[in-house]
Amino acid sequence: MFSLNRKVKDLVPYDPIEGTYRIRLDANESYITLPLEIKEEIAQTVKDIHFNRYPDPYAANVCALFAKYYGVPAENVTAGDGSDELISIIMNAFLQKGDTVMTLEKDFSMYSFYTSVVECRHVPYTKNDDYSVDIDDVTATAKKENARIIIFSNPCNPTSRVISRSDVEKLVSSVDSLVVLDEAYMDFSNQSLLSEFNRYDNLIILKTCSKAIGMAAIRLGFAVANSVLTKAMKAVKSPYNVNSVTQAIGEVIFSHPEYIDSSVKRLIEARDDLTERLTPVCREYPDRFKIIPSETNFIYVETPEAEKIFTYLKEAGIIIRKMSGDRLRITAGRNYENDAVASEINAYLKGESHENVVY
C-alpha cells in the first residue's frame, strides 16, 4: 500500500480566511486598484501574447525593468512565481538534507515550512520581548548551530519591526551562513541593503510585487544576488517558472514608476492613519490594547483579548488576522476601512454592541 513519506505526512495545506466580508484587512494586500489607463495598457499587452509559445525562461524584460526601478544590474536578478517559489528555489539550491536553517521568530511561516519540505533542521532564534534582536547574539547562535542559511523578513512580518541596515550588514559580514534577506516590506522603510548586495558573497535579497506595488494577483517576485548565487538559482529553478501573462503585466507596471511611487506613499499614509485612529484606544486601555511601532503596511497588536476582538470584528463583517498568542495583525486600508476597524475595536473595549457603533 502506498503511504506518504515522513516529511509531508504531518504538513497541512495553507488555510486562508474564507468567506465574504465587507472589509478585508487580513492579508497585507494593497487597497489601491490600478487606474483605468494602466488596466487598458495591460489588456492590450496581454492581447498580443503568443499563447502557443512558452514564456521567456528568464523573464528578461521584466527583470530589466525591475532592475532599473530599484537601481541594480539586471544580470543579478532572478524572477520567480512570487517570493514563495524563490524561497523554495534557494533552499533546493543551497541546502542538503540535514542542514540547519535559522529563522528569527516570530517571522513568516513559509520559512519553516520549506525547511521541513527539504528535510532540514529548523533552529528558531527567539527575539526579545519587544521583537528586537541582539545581532551579536544572533551571530553567535548561527555559528554555534552551524546554520547553513539564515532567513528573515526585514521589516518583519508579522511584528512590523525593522532591523537597522547597519545591524544586517554586521550579521552578513560576520557569518559564513548564506543570509536570505526578505525585503517584501522594505518599500515602507528606509533600511534596505539592496544597493550593497554585490559587496557580499553570502547575501540574497528577496523582493515582491504583492505588497507596496499592489500586484498580489499576478504572483511575481525577484531575488537579487551576486553572479555566483544568481547562476545557482537559475540552474535550479524550473525552465518556464514565470508565465507570459505575469511577465507582460509586470513589464507594464514597472514601466510606470510614478504609479509605484504614488502607491508606496499612499500606503504609508494609510498605515499612519490607522495608527493615529487606534492610538487613543491604546491610551485609554493600555493594559488591553498595545500597538507595536510599524514600518510596514500593517500594524501588529498585543492584546490579551485577541480572540474576542477577532470574533467581534468578524461579526461586524471585518476580517483581520489572528496571530499566535495574544496578537493581531491589521492591514492598513482605505480611510473608511481604518475608521471602521478602529471604531469597532473601541466599541468592543467599551463593552458596546455593534448597533451603537457610528462611523
N, C-alpha and C positions, 0 to 999 in steps of 0.2 A: 504493500500500500504506500502511495506517495505521501510524504509528510513535509511540512515546512521546515526549513533549516533554522537553526538556533537564533541566527542574527535577526530574523524577521518575525518569528512567531509571536513575540510579545509587543511588536510595534502596532500602533493603531493609526488609521487614516486621520489626516487633519480634519478637525471638526469646526468649521466656521459657524458663526451665529446665523441661523437661517430664520426666515420669516420676513414679513413686510412691516416696516416701521416708518413712521413719518419723518424721523430724524435718525440718521446713522452716523455715529461718531466713534466707531469701534475698530476701524482698520487702518487708521493713519493715512487715509486717502486724501487727495486734494479735493476741495469742494468746487474748484474752478473748472468750468467746462470750456472747451475750445471755442473760440469765436468762429462765426459762420464762414468768414473768408478762408480760414485755415482748414476748416472741415471741407470746404469746396475744393481746395487745393489737394487735400488728401484723396478725395473722391476721384479727381481726375488722374492723380498719380496711380492709384490702385487700378483704375480702369485700364491703364496702359501696361499693366504687368502681363508677362507671358506666363500664364498659369500652367502651361505644359512643360515648363522648364524648371529645373532645380534652382534654388536661390544661390546667390554668391556665397561660397562656403566660408568666407572670412568677413562678410558684411563690410567690405572695404569702404564703401561710400559713407555709410552711417558712422563707421568708426572714425573716418577722417573729419566729419562734421562735429562729432563729439569731441575729438581731439582739439579741433580749432576752438570750440567754445571754452574748454577747460584749460587750454594752453599747454598741451602735452603732445609729444610726437605720435602720429598715427600708428607707426610701426610698433609701438609699445602698448597698443590697445587690443584686447580680446573681447569680442561681443558674445553675449550669452542669452539664453532664454530666461531672462530675469536673473537676479543675483543668486537665487537658489541653485540654478544649474551651475553657475560659476563656482559656488561653494563645493558642489559635488565634483566638478572637474578638478579643482585644486586638491581635494582630498584623494582622488584617484591618481592624480599625477605625482603627488609628493609624499604619500604615506604608504607604508606596508603594514600588513596585518600585525597587530600588537603594538604599533607605535602609539605614542601619547599625544593627545590633543588637549591643550589647556584653554579654558574659557574664563572670562571674568564675570562671575554671576552676581546679580541676575542679568541675563542677556538674551539675545534672540535664540529661540528654542531650536531652530534648524541646525545650529552648530553641533549640538549634542546628537541630534537625530542622524545627521550624515556621518558623524563619528561612529555611531553604532552600526550603520549600514556597511561601512568599510572595515568593521571588526577591529576598531582601535580602542585604546583606553582613554577614557574621558576624565580629566582632572579639573574640577570646578574650583577656581580660586574665589574665595568669598570676599566681597568688597566690605568696606567699612559701613557702619550703620547709616551714614549719610550718603552712601553709594560712591564715595570717592575711593581711590586706591593709592597705596604706597608703592610707587614704581620700583623702588629698591627691593621691596619685599616680593613684588611680582617677579622681578628678575631672578631673585634668589630661589623662589619656588619653581620657576621654569627650569632652572639649572638642576635643582635637586630632583625634580621629577623627570628630567631628561625629555622635556617637551619637544617634539618634532615640529609641531605647529602651535602657535598662539593665535587665537582668532577672537576678535571682539568688535562690537559696533561702537563707533565714536562720531557724534553723540550716541548715547546708549538707548536702545530700545529694549526694555521699557522705561528705564529710570529717568530718561531725558537729560541726564548729566553728561558733561563733556570732559574728557581728559585733555590737558593742555598739549599743544603741539610739542613743546619742549620736553614734556614727560614721555610722549610717544617716541620722539627721536632718541631719547635716552634709553628707552627699552629696546628699540630696534638695534641700536649700536652696541648694546651690552649683552645680547644673547646670540647663540648660534642657531636658535629656532627660526623657522620661517614665520614671520609676523604677517597675518592677514588682517588688514585694517578695513573694516566695513564702514565706509563713509556715506551710507544711504541717506543720512540726515544732515550731512555736513553743510549743505547749501543754506541751512538755517543758523549756522555758527560761523566762526572765523578762525578755526584751529586746524584747517586742512593741512595734510602733509603731501598733497598731490604734486605740488611743484618740486618736491625734493625726492620723488620716488626713485630716480635714477642714481641717487647717491648711495643706495644700499643694494646689496646682493641678496637680501633676505626679506624683502618687503613687497607685498601685493596689496593694492588698494582697490576696493570694490565701490562701484557707483551704480545707481539705479535710476530709471525713468519713472518709477512708480510714486515717488513722494513729491518733491519740490516741482518736478516737471509735469506731474499730474497725468501720466500715461500708464496707469496700472493695468489697463485692459490689454495692452499690446505685449506685456512681458518682455522687457528689454533691459539688460544690464551690461556693465562693462567692467573688465579687470585691467588695471594699469600696473605694469611691472617692467623690470629691465629685460633686455633681449633674451637672456638665457631662460628666465622664468616664463616669459611670453611664448617662446618656442615650445617649451614643455607643455603648456596649457593647450596650445593649438594642436599639438600632436595627439593629445588625449581626447579632446572634445569630438563629438560626432561631426561628420563632414558638413552637414547642412543643418546646423542646430538652430539658426535663426531664420524663420520663414520669410518669404519675399514680401508679404504684406506688412509684417512688423518692420522689416528693413525700410520699406518705402515710407511708411508713416514716420518712422524715426528720422529719416532724411528731411522730411518736411518740417518736423518740429525743430530740429537743430538748425534749419535754415531761417528760423525766426528767433534769434537770441533775445530780441526785445520782449517777446512773449514770455520766455523763460524767466528773464529778469523781473518782469512785472509780476509773474506768478509767485516767485520767491518773496518779493516784497509784500504782496497781499497776504500770503500765508503767515509770514512773521507778524503782520498786523493783526491777523485773526488770533494767533496764539496769545499775543499781548492783550487783545480784547477779552478773550476767555479768562485769562489770568486776572485781569482787572475786575471782571464781574464776580469772580469767586473769592477774591481777596477779602471782601467784607465778611464772607461766610467763615473764612479761616480765623479772622479776628474775633468774631462772635462766638465761635465754637472751637477754640484752639486745641482742645483735647479730643475732638471728634472729627476734625477735618483739617488736613495739612497738605499744602501743595509743595512739591519739590521744584525749585527754580529750573526752568526749561530752556534748552537750546535746540528744540525740535519743533515739529508742527503739532505737538500734543502736550498734555500735562499729565504728570504722574501724581497720584493722590494716595496718601496714607490715611486710613480711617478704620477704626475697629468695627464700623458698621458697613463695610464694603458690600457684603452680600445683600443686605437690606436696601441700601441705596441703589444697587444694580437692579434689584427687583422692582423697587418703587419707580425708577425711571422706565423700565421695560413696560410696566403697566400704563405709563403715560405715553407710550409709543416712541420712546427714545432709547436707543441701544448704544451702550458704551462697552468697554472691555473690562471684565472682571479678571484680575490677575491673581496669581497665587498669594496666599496670605491675605492680609488686610490692605489690599492695594486695588486701585482702579486706574485705568488709563483712558483719557478722554481726548479724542481728536478735536483740534480747533476747526470750527466750521464757519458758516455764514453768521452775520451778526444776530439774526433772529434765532439761529440754532444755538449759539452760545448763550443768548439771553434765556432761551427755553430751558436748557440743561441747568444753568445757574439758578434760575427761579425755582425749578422743581427740587433741586438739592436743598435749597434754602427752606422750601416748604416742608420737605421731609424732616429736616433737623428741627424745625419749629413744631413738628407734630401735626401739621395740617394735611388735609386731603387734597387731591388733585383739583377738585372743584373750586378751591379757594385760590388757586394759582393764577395770577394775571401777568401776561407778558405779551 
